[in-house]
Amino acid sequence: MCRNIKSLYNFEPPASEDEIRAAATQFVRKISGFNKPSRVNEAAFAEAVDAIASASRQLLGSLETAAPSRDRADEAIRARARSSRRFPS
């Protein structure tokens, strides 16, 4: 799985369109192997990003949970702590 794709569900405020689109772009980059597609493949790449973003929006909108919403700042702190344990200075 691509490490750059972050969990977008159950945050307050909900994931923005930019966050959903960035995750979709990372996913398409990963499976296509292209960081930036050639001119010939740009349309297919953009169409795939749109489709993944749409599916992601639909999924995020239909999921339900009883768990409290997570805070982005707290999650960032936890991620930095995990990173420092994995890669000590």
Contacts in CASP RR format, 6 or more apart in sequence:
PFRMAT RR
TARGET T0000
AUTHOR 0000-0000-0000
METHOD contacts of the structure
MODEL  1
MCRNIKSLYNFEPPASEDEIRAAATQFVRKISGFNKPSRVNEAAFAEAVD
AIASASRQLLGSLETAAPSRDRADEAIRARARSSRRFPS
2 26 0 8 1.000
2 27 0 8 1.000
2 29 0 8 1.000
2 30 0 8 1.000
4 26 0 8 1.000
5 23 0 8 1.000
5 26 0 8 1.000
5 27 0 8 1.000
5 30 0 8 1.000
6 19 0 8 1.000
6 23 0 8 1.000
8 15 0 8 1.000
8 19 0 8 1.000
8 20 0 8 1.000
8 23 0 8 1.000
8 56 0 8 1.000
8 60 0 8 1.000
9 15 0 8 1.000
9 60 0 8 1.000
9 63 0 8 1.000
9 65 0 8 1.000
10 63 0 8 1.000
10 65 0 8 1.000
10 67 0 8 1.000
10 69 0 8 1.000
10 70 0 8 1.000
11 69 0 8 1.000
11 70 0 8 1.000
11 71 0 8 1.000
11 72 0 8 1.000
11 75 0 8 1.000
12 69 0 8 1.000
12 70 0 8 1.000
12 71 0 8 1.000
14 60 0 8 1.000
15 60 0 8 1.000
20 53 0 8 1.000
20 56 0 8 1.000
20 57 0 8 1.000
20 60 0 8 1.000
21 49 0 8 1.000
21 53 0 8 1.000
23 53 0 8 1.000
23 56 0 8 1.000
24 49 0 8 1.000
24 50 0 8 1.000
24 52 0 8 1.000
24 53 0 8 1.000
24 56 0 8 1.000
25 49 0 8 1.000
27 52 0 8 1.000
28 45 0 8 1.000
28 48 0 8 1.000
28 49 0 8 1.000
28 52 0 8 1.000
29 35 0 8 1.000
32 41 0 8 1.000
32 45 0 8 1.000
32 48 0 8 1.000
34 41 0 8 1.000
34 45 0 8 1.000
37 44 0 8 1.000
37 45 0 8 1.000
END
